[in-house]
Amino acid sequence: MKAKDLKELTKEEILKKKKDLKEEMFNLRFQHSTGQLENTARITLLRKDFARIETILRHKELHT
């Protein structure tokens, strides 16, 4: 997900995306621990997206 796309969303939409990412990260970590995960790079991508969301939320908080 691009930062530009996130900046255009409302705070509520960003929070929903954050919740969805957390759920997906949990599921992927669970699959990884049971040996069922095939694409381990997906975890890294989700972590980066999560950090990007946190950064955008913090920026909106400071400038609103």
CHARMM internal coordinates of N, CA and C (Angstrom, degrees):
IC EDIT
DIST 1 N 1 CA 1.4389
DIST 1 CA 1 C 1.5237
ANGL 1 N 1 CA 1 C 108.81
DIST 1 C 2 N 1.2842
ANGL 1 CA 1 C 2 N 116.15
DIHE 1 N 1 CA 1 C 2 N 136.36
DIST 2 N 2 CA 1.4522
ANGL 1 C 2 N 2 CA 122.34
DIHE 1 CA 1 C 2 N 2 CA -177.90
DIST 2 CA 2 C 1.5268
ANGL 2 N 2 CA 2 C 110.54
DIHE 1 C 2 N 2 CA 2 C -86.06
DIST 2 C 3 N 1.3226
ANGL 2 CA 2 C 3 N 116.53
DIHE 2 N 2 CA 2 C 3 N 146.44
DIST 3 N 3 CA 1.4582
ANGL 2 C 3 N 3 CA 121.54
DIHE 2 CA 2 C 3 N 3 CA 178.30
DIST 3 CA 3 C 1.5261
ANGL 3 N 3 CA 3 C 110.71
DIHE 2 C 3 N 3 CA 3 C -63.64
DIST 3 C 4 N 1.3243
ANGL 3 CA 3 C 4 N 115.78
DIHE 3 N 3 CA 3 C 4 N -34.85
DIST 4 N 4 CA 1.4595
ANGL 3 C 4 N 4 CA 120.28
DIHE 3 CA 3 C 4 N 4 CA 179.29
DIST 4 CA 4 C 1.5303
ANGL 4 N 4 CA 4 C 110.80
DIHE 3 C 4 N 4 CA 4 C -60.28
DIST 4 C 5 N 1.3223
ANGL 4 CA 4 C 5 N 116.69
DIHE 4 N 4 CA 4 C 5 N -41.41
DIST 5 N 5 CA 1.4673
ANGL 4 C 5 N 5 CA 121.04
DIHE 4 CA 4 C 5 N 5 CA 178.52
DIST 5 CA 5 C 1.5235
ANGL 5 N 5 CA 5 C 111.13
DIHE 4 C 5 N 5 CA 5 C -65.27
DIST 5 C 6 N 1.3213
ANGL 5 CA 5 C 6 N 116.61
DIHE 5 N 5 CA 5 C 6 N -39.28
DIST 6 N 6 CA 1.4559
ANGL 5 C 6 N 6 CA 120.63
DIHE 5 CA 5 C 6 N 6 CA -178.95
DIST 6 CA 6 C 1.5228
ANGL 6 N 6 CA 6 C 111.88
DIHE 5 C 6 N 6 CA 6 C -68.21
DIST 6 C 7 N 1.3200
ANGL 6 CA 6 C 7 N 116.92
DIHE 6 N 6 CA 6 C 7 N -36.66
DIST 7 N 7 CA 1.4603
ANGL 6 C 7 N 7 CA 120.46
DIHE 6 CA 6 C 7 N 7 CA -178.36
DIST 7 CA 7 C 1.5192
ANGL 7 N 7 CA 7 C 111.83
DIHE 6 C 7 N 7 CA 7 C -64.09
DIST 7 C 8 N 1.3243
ANGL 7 CA 7 C 8 N 116.73
DIHE 7 N 7 CA 7 C 8 N -26.79
DIST 8 N 8 CA 1.4581
ANGL 7 C 8 N 8 CA 121.10
DIHE 7 CA 7 C 8 N 8 CA -178.31
DIST 8 CA 8 C 1.5281
ANGL 8 N 8 CA 8 C 112.80
DIHE 7 C 8 N 8 CA 8 C -80.14
DIST 8 C 9 N 1.3345
ANGL 8 CA 8 C 9 N 117.43
DIHE 8 N 8 CA 8 C 9 N -14.99
DIST 9 N 9 CA 1.4529
ANGL 8 C 9 N 9 CA 121.70
DIHE 8 CA 8 C 9 N 9 CA -177.83
DIST 9 CA 9 C 1.5233
ANGL 9 N 9 CA 9 C 111.05
DIHE 8 C 9 N 9 CA 9 C -82.86
DIST 9 C 10 N 1.3317
ANGL 9 CA 9 C 10 N 115.34
DIHE 9 N 9 CA 9 C 10 N 158.81
DIST 10 N 10 CA 1.4530
ANGL 9 C 10 N 10 CA 119.39
DIHE 9 CA 9 C 10 N 10 CA 175.12
DIST 10 CA 10 C 1.5274
ANGL 10 N 10 CA 10 C 108.85
DIHE 9 C 10 N 10 CA 10 C -79.74
DIST 10 C 11 N 1.3217
ANGL 10 CA 10 C 11 N 115.05
DIHE 10 N 10 CA 10 C 11 N 166.94
DIST 11 N 11 CA 1.4655
ANGL 10 C 11 N 11 CA 120.39
DIHE 10 CA 10 C 11 N 11 CA -178.14
DIST 11 CA 11 C 1.5317
ANGL 11 N 11 CA 11 C 110.86
DIHE 10 C 11 N 11 CA 11 C -61.15
DIST 11 C 12 N 1.3207
ANGL 11 CA 11 C 12 N 117.11
DIHE 11 N 11 CA 11 C 12 N -39.21
DIST 12 N 12 CA 1.4605
ANGL 11 C 12 N 12 CA 121.17
DIHE 11 CA 11 C 12 N 12 CA -179.61
DIST 12 CA 12 C 1.5239
ANGL 12 N 12 CA 12 C 111.36
DIHE 11 C 12 N 12 CA 12 C -65.13
DIST 12 C 13 N 1.3217
ANGL 12 CA 12 C 13 N 116.22
DIHE 12 N 12 CA 12 C 13 N -40.45
DIST 13 N 13 CA 1.4660
ANGL 12 C 13 N 13 CA 120.46
DIHE 12 CA 12 C 13 N 13 CA 178.60
DIST 13 CA 13 C 1.5307
ANGL 13 N 13 CA 13 C 110.84
DIHE 12 C 13 N 13 CA 13 C -66.03
DIST 13 C 14 N 1.3215
ANGL 13 CA 13 C 14 N 115.73
DIHE 13 N 13 CA 13 C 14 N -38.89
DIST 14 N 14 CA 1.4631
ANGL 13 C 14 N 14 CA 119.55
DIHE 13 CA 13 C 14 N 14 CA 178.73
DIST 14 CA 14 C 1.5312
ANGL 14 N 14 CA 14 C 110.33
DIHE 13 C 14 N 14 CA 14 C -66.24
DIST 14 C 15 N 1.3107
ANGL 14 CA 14 C 15 N 116.66
DIHE 14 N 14 CA 14 C 15 N -41.42
DIST 15 N 15 CA 1.4667
ANGL 14 C 15 N 15 CA 120.13
DIHE 14 CA 14 C 15 N 15 CA 178.57
DIST 15 CA 15 C 1.5231
ANGL 15 N 15 CA 15 C 111.60
DIHE 14 C 15 N 15 CA 15 C -63.34
DIST 15 C 16 N 1.3331
ANGL 15 CA 15 C 16 N 116.59
DIHE 15 N 15 CA 15 C 16 N -35.84
DIST 16 N 16 CA 1.4654
ANGL 15 C 16 N 16 CA 119.99
DIHE 15 CA 15 C 16 N 16 CA 177.37
DIST 16 CA 16 C 1.5303
ANGL 16 N 16 CA 16 C 109.94
DIHE 15 C 16 N 16 CA 16 C -66.40
DIST 16 C 17 N 1.3302
ANGL 16 CA 16 C 17 N 116.57
DIHE 16 N 16 CA 16 C 17 N -42.53
DIST 17 N 17 CA 1.4673
ANGL 16 C 17 N 17 CA 120.42
DIHE 16 CA 16 C 17 N 17 CA 177.65
DIST 17 CA 17 C 1.5301
ANGL 17 N 17 CA 17 C 110.64
DIHE 16 C 17 N 17 CA 17 C -62.29
DIST 17 C 18 N 1.3190
ANGL 17 CA 17 C 18 N 116.20
DIHE 17 N 17 CA 17 C 18 N -39.03
DIST 18 N 18 CA 1.4648
ANGL 17 C 18 N 18 CA 121.04
DIHE 17 CA 17 C 18 N 18 CA 178.76
DIST 18 CA 18 C 1.5239
ANGL 18 N 18 CA 18 C 110.40
DIHE 17 C 18 N 18 CA 18 C -61.94
DIST 18 C 19 N 1.3193
ANGL 18 CA 18 C 19 N 116.02
DIHE 18 N 18 CA 18 C 19 N -43.78
DIST 19 N 19 CA 1.4739
ANGL 18 C 19 N 19 CA 120.83
DIHE 18 CA 18 C 19 N 19 CA 178.83
DIST 19 CA 19 C 1.5267
ANGL 19 N 19 CA 19 C 110.57
DIHE 18 C 19 N 19 CA 19 C -63.20
DIST 19 C 20 N 1.3247
ANGL 19 CA 19 C 20 N 116.74
DIHE 19 N 19 CA 19 C 20 N -44.09
DIST 20 N 20 CA 1.4616
ANGL 19 C 20 N 20 CA 120.98
DIHE 19 CA 19 C 20 N 20 CA 178.85
DIST 20 CA 20 C 1.5338
ANGL 20 N 20 CA 20 C 111.67
DIHE 19 C 20 N 20 CA 20 C -61.90
DIST 20 C 21 N 1.3284
ANGL 20 CA 20 C 21 N 115.85
DIHE 20 N 20 CA 20 C 21 N -41.38
DIST 21 N 21 CA 1.4649
ANGL 20 C 21 N 21 CA 119.96
DIHE 20 CA 20 C 21 N 21 CA 178.57
DIST 21 CA 21 C 1.5218
ANGL 21 N 21 CA 21 C 111.48
DIHE 20 C 21 N 21 CA 21 C -63.69
DIST 21 C 22 N 1.3297
ANGL 21 CA 21 C 22 N 116.72
DIHE 21 N 21 CA 21 C 22 N -40.63
DIST 22 N 22 CA 1.4631
ANGL 21 C 22 N 22 CA 120.05
DIHE 21 CA 21 C 22 N 22 CA 179.69
DIST 22 CA 22 C 1.5289
ANGL 22 N 22 CA 22 C 110.64
DIHE 21 C 22 N 22 CA 22 C -62.45
DIST 22 C 23 N 1.3262
ANGL 22 CA 22 C 23 N 116.29
DIHE 22 N 22 CA 22 C 23 N -41.43
DIST 23 N 23 CA 1.4552
ANGL 22 C 23 N 23 CA 120.57
DIHE 22 CA 22 C 23 N 23 CA 178.60
DIST 23 CA 23 C 1.5290
ANGL 23 N 23 CA 23 C 111.01
DIHE 22 C 23 N 23 CA 23 C -64.18
DIST 23 C 24 N 1.3253
ANGL 23 CA 23 C 24 N 115.85
DIHE 23 N 23 CA 23 C 24 N -44.38
DIST 24 N 24 CA 1.4610
ANGL 23 C 24 N 24 CA 119.61
DIHE 23 CA 23 C 24 N 24 CA -179.91
DIST 24 CA 24 C 1.5323
ANGL 24 N 24 CA 24 C 111.26
DIHE 23 C 24 N 24 CA 24 C -65.91
DIST 24 C 25 N 1.3345
ANGL 24 CA 24 C 25 N 116.66
DIHE 24 N 24 CA 24 C 25 N -39.15
DIST 25 N 25 CA 1.4650
ANGL 24 C 25 N 25 CA 119.92
DIHE 24 CA 24 C 25 N 25 CA 177.69
DIST 25 CA 25 C 1.5255
ANGL 25 N 25 CA 25 C 110.82
DIHE 24 C 25 N 25 CA 25 C -63.34
DIST 25 C 26 N 1.3286
ANGL 25 CA 25 C 26 N 117.01
DIHE 25 N 25 CA 25 C 26 N -40.29
DIST 26 N 26 CA 1.4600
ANGL 25 C 26 N 26 CA 120.46
DIHE 25 CA 25 C 26 N 26 CA 177.45
DIST 26 CA 26 C 1.5269
ANGL 26 N 26 CA 26 C 110.50
DIHE 25 C 26 N 26 CA 26 C -60.86
DIST 26 C 27 N 1.3322
ANGL 26 CA 26 C 27 N 116.03
DIHE 26 N 26 CA 26 C 27 N -46.83
DIST 27 N 27 CA 1.4675
ANGL 26 C 27 N 27 CA 119.96
DIHE 26 CA 26 C 27 N 27 CA -179.64
DIST 27 CA 27 C 1.5243
ANGL 27 N 27 CA 27 C 111.99
DIHE 26 C 27 N 27 CA 27 C -62.18
DIST 27 C 28 N 1.3298
ANGL 27 CA 27 C 28 N 116.08
DIHE 27 N 27 CA 27 C 28 N -41.09
DIST 28 N 28 CA 1.4674
ANGL 27 C 28 N 28 CA 119.13
DIHE 27 CA 27 C 28 N 28 CA 179.66
DIST 28 CA 28 C 1.5284
ANGL 28 N 28 CA 28 C 111.60
DIHE 27 C 28 N 28 CA 28 C -67.75
DIST 28 C 29 N 1.3223
ANGL 28 CA 28 C 29 N 117.12
DIHE 28 N 28 CA 28 C 29 N -39.54
DIST 29 N 29 CA 1.4680
ANGL 28 C 29 N 29 CA 119.69
DIHE 28 CA 28 C 29 N 29 CA 177.46
DIST 29 CA 29 C 1.5254
ANGL 29 N 29 CA 29 C 110.21
DIHE 28 C 29 N 29 CA 29 C -63.88
DIST 29 C 30 N 1.3093
ANGL 29 CA 29 C 30 N 116.66
DIHE 29 N 29 CA 29 C 30 N -38.74
DIST 30 N 30 CA 1.4637
ANGL 29 C 30 N 30 CA 120.83
DIHE 29 CA 29 C 30 N 30 CA 178.30
DIST 30 CA 30 C 1.5220
ANGL 30 N 30 CA 30 C 110.39
DIHE 29 C 30 N 30 CA 30 C -64.41
DIST 30 C 31 N 1.3329
ANGL 30 CA 30 C 31 N 116.72
DIHE 30 N 30 CA 30 C 31 N -45.54
DIST 31 N 31 CA 1.4673
ANGL 30 C 31 N 31 CA 120.91
DIHE 30 CA 30 C 31 N 31 CA 177.81
DIST 31 CA 31 C 1.5235
ANGL 31 N 31 CA 31 C 110.65
DIHE 30 C 31 N 31 CA 31 C -61.97
DIST 31 C 32 N 1.3309
ANGL 31 CA 31 C 32 N 116.58
DIHE 31 N 31 CA 31 C 32 N -38.96
DIST 32 N 32 CA 1.4625
ANGL 31 C 32 N 32 CA 120.64
DIHE 31 CA 31 C 32 N 32 CA -179.44
DIST 32 CA 32 C 1.5328
ANGL 32 N 32 CA 32 C 110.72
DIHE 31 C 32 N 32 CA 32 C -64.87
DIST 32 C 33 N 1.3262
ANGL 32 CA 32 C 33 N 116.30
DIHE 32 N 32 CA 32 C 33 N -40.89
DIST 33 N 33 CA 1.4605
ANGL 32 C 33 N 33 CA 119.34
DIHE 32 CA 32 C 33 N 33 CA -178.09
DIST 33 CA 33 C 1.5237
ANGL 33 N 33 CA 33 C 112.24
DIHE 32 C 33 N 33 CA 33 C -70.81
DIST 33 C 34 N 1.3290
ANGL 33 CA 33 C 34 N 116.80
DIHE 33 N 33 CA 33 C 34 N -26.02
DIST 34 N 34 CA 1.4657
ANGL 33 C 34 N 34 CA 119.71
DIHE 33 CA 33 C 34 N 34 CA 178.35
DIST 34 CA 34 C 1.5248
ANGL 34 N 34 CA 34 C 112.36
DIHE 33 C 34 N 34 CA 34 C -92.80
DIST 34 C 35 N 1.3314
ANGL 34 CA 34 C 35 N 116.40
DIHE 34 N 34 CA 34 C 35 N -1.13
DIST 35 N 35 CA 1.4565
ANGL 34 C 35 N 35 CA 120.36
DIHE 34 CA 34 C 35 N 35 CA 177.82
DIST 35 CA 35 C 1.5128
ANGL 35 N 35 CA 35 C 114.77
DIHE 34 C 35 N 35 CA 35 C 81.31
DIST 35 C 36 N 1.3107
ANGL 35 CA 35 C 36 N 118.35
DIHE 35 N 35 CA 35 C 36 N 16.66
DIST 36 N 36 CA 1.4646
ANGL 35 C 36 N 36 CA 121.58
DIHE 35 CA 35 C 36 N 36 CA -177.86
DIST 36 CA 36 C 1.5301
ANGL 36 N 36 CA 36 C 113.09
DIHE 35 C 36 N 36 CA 36 C -98.33
DIST 36 C 37 N 1.3221
ANGL 36 CA 36 C 37 N 116.98
DIHE 36 N 36 CA 36 C 37 N -9.03
DIST 37 N 37 CA 1.4607
ANGL 36 C 37 N 37 CA 120.39
DIHE 36 CA 36 C 37 N 37 CA -176.41
DIST 37 CA 37 C 1.5239
ANGL 37 N 37 CA 37 C 110.19
DIHE 36 C 37 N 37 CA 37 C -81.71
DIST 37 C 38 N 1.3388
ANGL 37 CA 37 C 38 N 116.12
DIHE 37 N 37 CA 37 C 38 N 126.36
DIST 38 N 38 CA 1.4530
ANGL 37 C 38 N 38 CA 120.73
DIHE 37 CA 37 C 38 N 38 CA -179.81
DIST 38 CA 38 C 1.5227
ANGL 38 N 38 CA 38 C 111.80
DIHE 37 C 38 N 38 CA 38 C -96.63
DIST 38 C 39 N 1.3390
ANGL 38 CA 38 C 39 N 117.64
DIHE 38 N 38 CA 38 C 39 N -38.25
DIST 39 N 39 CA 1.4629
ANGL 38 C 39 N 39 CA 121.57
DIHE 38 CA 38 C 39 N 39 CA -177.29
DIST 39 CA 39 C 1.5299
ANGL 39 N 39 CA 39 C 109.22
DIHE 38 C 39 N 39 CA 39 C -104.89
DIST 39 C 40 N 1.3208
ANGL 39 CA 39 C 40 N 116.73
DIHE 39 N 39 CA 39 C 40 N 89.28
DIST 40 N 40 CA 1.4714
ANGL 39 C 40 N 40 CA 120.26
DIHE 39 CA 39 C 40 N 40 CA -178.03
DIST 40 CA 40 C 1.5262
ANGL 40 N 40 CA 40 C 112.09
DIHE 39 C 40 N 40 CA 40 C -72.92
DIST 40 C 41 N 1.3176
ANGL 40 CA 40 C 41 N 118.36
DIHE 40 N 40 CA 40 C 41 N -18.49
DIST 41 N 41 CA 1.4625
ANGL 40 C 41 N 41 CA 121.57
DIHE 40 CA 40 C 41 N 41 CA 178.89
DIST 41 CA 41 C 1.5263
ANGL 41 N 41 CA 41 C 110.93
DIHE 40 C 41 N 41 CA 41 C -66.10
DIST 41 C 42 N 1.2967
ANGL 41 CA 41 C 42 N 117.01
DIHE 41 N 41 CA 41 C 42 N -24.06
DIST 42 N 42 CA 1.4730
ANGL 41 C 42 N 42 CA 121.22
DIHE 41 CA 41 C 42 N 42 CA -179.89
DIST 42 CA 42 C 1.5313
ANGL 42 N 42 CA 42 C 110.78
DIHE 41 C 42 N 42 CA 42 C -61.05
DIST 42 C 43 N 1.3264
ANGL 42 CA 42 C 43 N 117.66
DIHE 42 N 42 CA 42 C 43 N -35.08
DIST 43 N 43 CA 1.4655
ANGL 42 C 43 N 43 CA 121.27
DIHE 42 CA 42 C 43 N 43 CA 179.18
DIST 43 CA 43 C 1.5297
ANGL 43 N 43 CA 43 C 109.74
DIHE 42 C 43 N 43 CA 43 C -62.03
DIST 43 C 44 N 1.3123
ANGL 43 CA 43 C 44 N 116.58
DIHE 43 N 43 CA 43 C 44 N -43.82
DIST 44 N 44 CA 1.4644
ANGL 43 C 44 N 44 CA 121.39
DIHE 43 CA 43 C 44 N 44 CA 179.53
DIST 44 CA 44 C 1.5222
ANGL 44 N 44 CA 44 C 111.16
DIHE 43 C 44 N 44 CA 44 C -63.22
DIST 44 C 45 N 1.3171
ANGL 44 CA 44 C 45 N 116.50
DIHE 44 N 44 CA 44 C 45 N -42.52
DIST 45 N 45 CA 1.4653
ANGL 44 C 45 N 45 CA 120.23
DIHE 44 CA 44 C 45 N 45 CA 179.05
DIST 45 CA 45 C 1.5299
ANGL 45 N 45 CA 45 C 111.32
DIHE 44 C 45 N 45 CA 45 C -63.32
DIST 45 C 46 N 1.3168
ANGL 45 CA 45 C 46 N 116.39
DIHE 45 N 45 CA 45 C 46 N -40.89
DIST 46 N 46 CA 1.4613
ANGL 45 C 46 N 46 CA 119.79
DIHE 45 CA 45 C 46 N 46 CA 179.24
DIST 46 CA 46 C 1.5193
ANGL 46 N 46 CA 46 C 111.36
DIHE 45 C 46 N 46 CA 46 C -66.37
DIST 46 C 47 N 1.3246
ANGL 46 CA 46 C 47 N 116.47
DIHE 46 N 46 CA 46 C 47 N -38.70
DIST 47 N 47 CA 1.4559
ANGL 46 C 47 N 47 CA 119.97
DIHE 46 CA 46 C 47 N 47 CA 177.69
DIST 47 CA 47 C 1.5250
ANGL 47 N 47 CA 47 C 111.20
DIHE 46 C 47 N 47 CA 47 C -61.17
DIST 47 C 48 N 1.3147
ANGL 47 CA 47 C 48 N 116.17
DIHE 47 N 47 CA 47 C 48 N -41.76
DIST 48 N 48 CA 1.4614
ANGL 47 C 48 N 48 CA 120.38
DIHE 47 CA 47 C 48 N 48 CA 179.20
DIST 48 CA 48 C 1.5292
ANGL 48 N 48 CA 48 C 110.93
DIHE 47 C 48 N 48 CA 48 C -66.96
DIST 48 C 49 N 1.3323
ANGL 48 CA 48 C 49 N 116.70
DIHE 48 N 48 CA 48 C 49 N -40.90
DIST 49 N 49 CA 1.4633
ANGL 48 C 49 N 49 CA 120.14
DIHE 48 CA 48 C 49 N 49 CA 177.24
DIST 49 CA 49 C 1.5221
ANGL 49 N 49 CA 49 C 110.94
DIHE 48 C 49 N 49 CA 49 C -63.11
DIST 49 C 50 N 1.3362
ANGL 49 CA 49 C 50 N 116.31
DIHE 49 N 49 CA 49 C 50 N -39.87
DIST 50 N 50 CA 1.4569
ANGL 49 C 50 N 50 CA 121.03
DIHE 49 CA 49 C 50 N 50 CA 179.75
DIST 50 CA 50 C 1.5344
ANGL 50 N 50 CA 50 C 109.84
DIHE 49 C 50 N 50 CA 50 C -63.26
DIST 50 C 51 N 1.3222
ANGL 50 CA 50 C 51 N 116.83
DIHE 50 N 50 CA 50 C 51 N -44.70
DIST 51 N 51 CA 1.4622
ANGL 50 C 51 N 51 CA 120.77
DIHE 50 CA 50 C 51 N 51 CA 178.43
DIST 51 CA 51 C 1.5267
ANGL 51 N 51 CA 51 C 110.91
DIHE 50 C 51 N 51 CA 51 C -63.39
DIST 51 C 52 N 1.3208
ANGL 51 CA 51 C 52 N 116.08
DIHE 51 N 51 CA 51 C 52 N -38.49
DIST 52 N 52 CA 1.4635
ANGL 51 C 52 N 52 CA 121.09
DIHE 51 CA 51 C 52 N 52 CA 178.66
DIST 52 CA 52 C 1.5308
ANGL 52 N 52 CA 52 C 110.11
DIHE 51 C 52 N 52 CA 52 C -62.83
DIST 52 C 53 N 1.3230
ANGL 52 CA 52 C 53 N 116.36
DIHE 52 N 52 CA 52 C 53 N -41.85
DIST 53 N 53 CA 1.4655
ANGL 52 C 53 N 53 CA 121.02
DIHE 52 CA 52 C 53 N 53 CA 178.55
DIST 53 CA 53 C 1.5230
ANGL 53 N 53 CA 53 C 110.13
DIHE 52 C 53 N 53 CA 53 C -64.20
DIST 53 C 54 N 1.3210
ANGL 53 CA 53 C 54 N 117.14
DIHE 53 N 53 CA 53 C 54 N -44.53
DIST 54 N 54 CA 1.4652
ANGL 53 C 54 N 54 CA 120.96
DIHE 53 CA 53 C 54 N 54 CA 178.55
DIST 54 CA 54 C 1.5254
ANGL 54 N 54 CA 54 C 110.91
DIHE 53 C 54 N 54 CA 54 C -59.00
DIST 54 C 55 N 1.3186
ANGL 54 CA 54 C 55 N 116.87
DIHE 54 N 54 CA 54 C 55 N -41.21
DIST 55 N 55 CA 1.4576
ANGL 54 C 55 N 55 CA 121.47
DIHE 54 CA 54 C 55 N 55 CA -179.49
DIST 55 CA 55 C 1.5210
ANGL 55 N 55 CA 55 C 110.83
DIHE 54 C 55 N 55 CA 55 C -65.23
DIST 55 C 56 N 1.3192
ANGL 55 CA 55 C 56 N 116.79
DIHE 55 N 55 CA 55 C 56 N -44.84
DIST 56 N 56 CA 1.4707
ANGL 55 C 56 N 56 CA 121.02
DIHE 55 CA 55 C 56 N 56 CA 179.81
DIST 56 CA 56 C 1.5255
ANGL 56 N 56 CA 56 C 110.29
DIHE 55 C 56 N 56 CA 56 C -63.64
DIST 56 C 57 N 1.3409
ANGL 56 CA 56 C 57 N 117.10
DIHE 56 N 56 CA 56 C 57 N -42.54
DIST 57 N 57 CA 1.4663
ANGL 56 C 57 N 57 CA 120.42
DIHE 56 CA 56 C 57 N 57 CA 178.99
DIST 57 CA 57 C 1.5266
ANGL 57 N 57 CA 57 C 110.98
DIHE 56 C 57 N 57 CA 57 C -62.09
DIST 57 C 58 N 1.3066
ANGL 57 CA 57 C 58 N 116.36
DIHE 57 N 57 CA 57 C 58 N -43.16
DIST 58 N 58 CA 1.4616
ANGL 57 C 58 N 58 CA 120.53
DIHE 57 CA 57 C 58 N 58 CA 179.29
DIST 58 CA 58 C 1.5263
ANGL 58 N 58 CA 58 C 110.34
DIHE 57 C 58 N 58 CA 58 C -63.81
DIST 58 C 59 N 1.3089
ANGL 58 CA 58 C 59 N 117.34
DIHE 58 N 58 CA 58 C 59 N -41.54
DIST 59 N 59 CA 1.4708
ANGL 58 C 59 N 59 CA 121.40
DIHE 58 CA 58 C 59 N 59 CA 178.88
DIST 59 CA 59 C 1.5163
ANGL 59 N 59 CA 59 C 110.48
DIHE 58 C 59 N 59 CA 59 C -62.48
DIST 59 C 60 N 1.3301
ANGL 59 CA 59 C 60 N 116.75
DIHE 59 N 59 CA 59 C 60 N -43.84
DIST 60 N 60 CA 1.4672
ANGL 59 C 60 N 60 CA 120.42
DIHE 59 CA 59 C 60 N 60 CA 178.98
DIST 60 CA 60 C 1.5348
ANGL 60 N 60 CA 60 C 110.59
DIHE 59 C 60 N 60 CA 60 C -64.37
DIST 60 C 61 N 1.3241
ANGL 60 CA 60 C 61 N 116.19
DIHE 60 N 60 CA 60 C 61 N -37.28
DIST 61 N 61 CA 1.4618
ANGL 60 C 61 N 61 CA 120.67
DIHE 60 CA 60 C 61 N 61 CA 179.95
DIST 61 CA 61 C 1.5252
ANGL 61 N 61 CA 61 C 111.03
DIHE 60 C 61 N 61 CA 61 C -64.82
DIST 61 C 62 N 1.3211
ANGL 61 CA 61 C 62 N 117.40
DIHE 61 N 61 CA 61 C 62 N -41.84
DIST 62 N 62 CA 1.4457
ANGL 61 C 62 N 62 CA 121.12
DIHE 61 CA 61 C 62 N 62 CA -178.11
DIST 62 CA 62 C 1.5144
ANGL 62 N 62 CA 62 C 113.60
DIHE 61 C 62 N 62 CA 62 C -74.19
DIST 62 C 63 N 1.3202
ANGL 62 CA 62 C 63 N 117.15
DIHE 62 N 62 CA 62 C 63 N -29.65
DIST 63 N 63 CA 1.4514
ANGL 62 C 63 N 63 CA 121.05
DIHE 62 CA 62 C 63 N 63 CA -175.08
DIST 63 CA 63 C 1.5294
ANGL 63 N 63 CA 63 C 113.67
DIHE 62 C 63 N 63 CA 63 C -105.77
DIST 63 C 64 N 1.3034
ANGL 63 CA 63 C 64 N 116.62
DIHE 63 N 63 CA 63 C 64 N 17.11
DIST 64 N 64 CA 1.4687
ANGL 63 C 64 N 64 CA 119.09
DIHE 63 CA 63 C 64 N 64 CA 179.29
DIST 64 CA 64 C 1.4985
ANGL 64 N 64 CA 64 C 110.62
DIHE 63 C 64 N 64 CA 64 C -121.26
END
COOR INIT
IC SEED 1 N 1 CA 1 C
IC BUILD
